Every structure is written in C-alpha cells, then in structure tokens.
Amino acid sequence: MQMRRSLLCSLFTVLLFTITPGPVPSASQESLIYITRINDTVTPGTAAYIDRAVETAESNQARAVIIMLDTPGGLVSSTLDIVKIINASRVPVITYVTPRGAISASAGTFILLSGHLAAMAPGTTCGAAMPVRVSSLGKYQAADEKTINIMTEHMKSIAQQRNRPADLAGSFVSDNLSLSNRDAFNRGIIDIEASDLNDLIAMLNGRKVQIVDGEMVLQTANANFQNLNMNLKESLIHGISNPMLAMLLILLGLYGLIFAFHSPGFLLPEILGSICLILGLYGIGLFEINLTAGLLIILGLALLIAEAHTPTWGILGVGGIASIILGIVLFPVEPLLPFSWWSSFRTMALGIGVIGAGLLLIILRGVWKLRRSAPVHGEHELNQQSGIVMQDLNPRGLVQVQGEIWRASAEDEHTIPRGSPVKIIKKQGLELKVEEVKPKDK
C-alpha cells in the first residue's frame, strides 16, 4: 500500500512537470519598451538609474530602452558613465529630446549622440557643449584648451561610432554650436524627427541598429510601454550629488554642529547637523571639487566662530562671509555644467552670504546691548530683596531668596525664627546679611 502511494506521487510529480511550461519569455516581455527620463542635471544618481534600466531591459528581453532627454548638462564622470552603459547595452537604446521646447545641452548632447538611434521633437535644441571653468575672480568662461580638445575628440569618437558627422559633432564642443531639431536632422546628427512618443515608436519599427551583439531589426509595432522611474536610492544619490545641494548640506551641517557646541543638550542640532554633514561630504565625493575653495569655506567658518567668541565689531565676521562666498563660487569643477547653472549657483552663494551677514548683524547687536547693560551679578545683586528664613538664624542659618537657598546671618545678631520674612541688607561673598521684616514694615 505504501509502495503504491509512493508510485502514484512520483507519477503525479512527473506529470506536473510535463504539463507545466518552462520559464520562457512572455509576449508582454518580448514586446516591452522601457521609458526612462533625464529631466535635469546629470548626476551619479542618473547614471545608476540608466544602468538599472538597461539591466532590467536585458533581463526581460525588452525590445528597446528610450531615454527622454530634457537636460541643461551635468557632471562629466556621470555623463561618460552613461555613454559607456549605452555602448555596452545588448538592447537598443534610443535617445529622444522631448517634449517640445526641451533642450539637450552640454552633457545632454553627449548622451543624445551616444544613442543607437537619436531623435528630437519639434521645437527642441541640442549642442552648446563647450566645457566651462571658473576663474580665480569667480567669473565663468571657456575651459582651457587641453580640456576643450579632449572633449571635442571624445564627441567626435561617439559620433563616428554611430555613423554621424564627426566634425560637426566636434563643433558642439569646440565652437559651442547649437542646432534645432530640423537642422540636426538635415545635417545627420539625429536619425528621426518625431512629434511625440507614439510617432517615435511608429518610426522605429523596422529600422536596423548596431548593438554589441551585432545588427538587429527593431520590431516596435504593438509594443507595450513601461515607465521606469528612479527608485529611492537613485533619487537620494541624484539629489545629494548635485553640487548646489551638497554645498547647502555641508553648510547646514557645520552651522548645526556649531550651534550644538554652543548649546549642548538639545540633541536635535547635533543629530541633524551630523546627518547633513555626512550627506554633504558623500555628495561632494561624487563630483570634482576645488581644494582651495574647500579651504576658503573652512577659513570663513573659523572666522565667524572667532567673531562670535571674541567680538571685533565685524572685522572677522566680514572676512569670514567673504571667504565663504568665494569658496562656494569656486567649489565645483565640472566643465559640462552650462553657464545658466553656474549663474544660479553664484546666486545661491550670494544668498548664503546675505544670510551670513544677517546672522553677523544679530550677533553684533547682541554684543552691543550686552556691553551697554549694567552687570546683573555682583555684591549688590540681591540688595533689598525679600526672603524667608528656612533655618533659624541664631545668628546664622539659611534663607530662601528668589528660589535659591543662601547662608545668612542676622545684621543685629539677634535670633530670627524659621518662617520669618527678611530683607537682604548686603551680600558678603557667599553669605547674606539680613534683617527681620517687622509687621509694621510690611
């Protein structure tokens, strides 16, 4: 009986595996196209996002990944990482500047040209990829010739790989060339002009693309779209690796810790300051920075601390604020961020300077009031104050004055019983001289 039961179980198991289909790709996976978006500054978070999208598309045997671009530029290392990810992809990656009015400038142009197929919507623009640097006076200008040359050649290399006009592509960097969607299409920089996503999908169908594994024909008819957004980790990295936010986090962290050192015990400034400082330091580790600028910021904070401890009527404070502003302006060294971004960054630096100046004025005003006010502690601070005898004065004992217990003695050396009201005559060191308040004196 037991043997028969075992045999039936074995036959059932074999039958189950026979009729159960194996792990073949579903039709929805085979016709799937992933949609990703780069809508602002290109950062390490952006690169991690695109890398995950490509890996997901390869795992699910998707037909393509579309990167929808609307970016003013970004960080060099992150841009080059995205170019490498696209080049190594086993799934076609289509770069598409959209919606109408969007731009794909600076770092965005490198990403646009790296796509297996490149497309633009009407009313869009690409180009303006000349590297930028910040001078010692805080002015923004074209980078040095060496940087321009190497980025020009790299842009040409990307264009050649996709059979696009290399010299024209190099002009995006060397001459800061910009092209509209129509000019880019007519001159061979992009492959497709598409009014919207549906139009683009229709135009992609049947086109040949060259990927790592060889040539393939795109089959996008009746494809299913799936939007792939940044996850929490990628969004966090994207935010804190933006030089503007990273700089703000560091300053908030330092100010929080300074406040905590002055007023320990609250815990909130210590915790928030430490978190902001750690996130800010992690963020600046993701892009290139100017060491001199970092030292200027540290010097500025040191001068502000010195002003708070040894007031010099603003001399150290003004120097500290100027040092912080100059340090912030010179802090990031990222040639593929556009002039417009640098302008907003400079505005942020000036805003921080204004806030710092306001804090300095508050400190100076407090110091001025403190120096003008009469001393509140001394030999006469308790004169004529009232108290209650807590321990018989015979002639010495204890009295309570303003909620504090003091040693005291009767001025006339008579005994004053416990509970009697007294008046402070004078203070001698840590002992008070008092006299009893008679009922007629009340």
Summary of the structure (lengths in Angstrom):
residues: 442
radius of gyration: 36.4
end to end distance: 110.3
largest distance: 115.7
contacts: 1461
relative contact order: 0.09
helix: 49%
strand: 21%
